């Protein structure tokens, strides 16, 4: 096992404390170690779970909940072949079996989408640490090797029993200092001042309860790289502003909450990024040649 999270930038101190304690509780004979990470999409919940997996040098078993997902979807993976349906182990059984051999992280993403019955099923599994499988009997989990990471997007309440059973934390958006560090790690040419400009509108959108889809840190980092290319290519402020706003607000109804005009926004971005573009290489391909010939100047 590694002794640090390496280059992981913690977006939420309390989540990291809970993750640390959940790791130290692996091997408790009375329970399976589990952490429930709640909060808006894009606040780093899944990334923290993946970081735990890397920290432990563990096998990562990832399951994405879908609307109406139930107990059987966790227990069994059902596929249809020429001879009809075949049934293989689902994620819960795969994690249980793998944990008897090596460190394993079971990542269950977006619990909100699952049927409420899943909460009770997970509670029983975490409490008992075993599953009954017809033809095999009672299968015990490797408690010292398994940690279960559950995420949800604060769209429905988890059962109170499941919340009590897990180490639970509500993850929020990172503060500007942390988000700046993340942005600079992804796009190294950015400066603190440039990040401050790029984060002004996202901060306003996140504080507005009427906004349906607030911009996440990965989306902002991706957009920053795009904007550097547009500024270097000589696009005018209006084009840059429209592009920036459309990336921050993929849902058209959210764009009305950006108070400043696209040209004003684009001008601020231009001024912040123009000194940095000499360090930016614009990728060249047959398509990019066409693209940059058609860009509005």
Steps between C-alpha positions, in 0.01 A plus 500: 500500500623850423563750775350811337242610244784613273403800287131488598368851572244477777186697418331424833697457824213326678457246220870414517479453878205264457680313221809464720295361787310264269832361376627446854177314587552237231523166677249579776337161573165667570445676167610574146669840475290748298486869415205691351597811303209735427485834321459673164634329186858601426622556856753214487310214662580234240853634464558459875377140482738431211780663698430264792532212256838624375616567855424141599633352173156341493279342238231756410154361427278782376123487464290786364146498637224564248135602546305223670810289570423231759658231714525243221699743283770508767494125558494378140626599158249360253586476131307349213671250272384273223377245750312752711596685817819425689574627850841604629611660824392860544715768660420407859596137450807593297616737773435239768698231318784735406529627858591149612812526284612866500415860588177601330305825468134466406385833354122536478427821312186719525287313753224758439401317182451162667177365646465560875522123560870520408569697820376210714692245296823696535437552872465125556812424295707759688373383838526125442798481269365203312255396229301184450535354152287206395719198434795650688355589838624790711793689350708714737666824390869565560443781750863608520512540121172671412383860520167609348474855363146619424431832329177693458407839361272626776193428285328265744568411861677177576331297770592616849620150585744500208622850592565383857686196372736689268748775565303777330611840378335769287762618250467855374675701231871561565608842624672730251851419627448127460326531166778724373756236597299236314469716189874573495578131538285423194593807291851596623524830307217653706583759766317577823359817344376317189332236715333772706346645183389159370343407836296817552195393299505135619499625860191713431320215326573260785353740756179543299236242604313559172788364290420144393851390402789672675844475332736240647875532545584254216274697264669828592848350448399364160352835401816684610703299251249578225506871577878516486486361146225743396689798641820391325309454175389864521126457557313814598355563846141423397593155368710418805224614736227303323718188499593539867141551613374207290759272665412617850126478431429198277132540589372807309263600781799556730662758272258771610673500838827625350452869568767643270488505120705241305722777361576632850570147628716421196703818541582413862607150392710642214683737731569227754621239254676707232833517693500120530430385146864506387544185710206326329546265205195479274453145380512463121301256290302509179191589700666764717631673186141530376381609844747783543438628148130542583533650848343847532772755568 
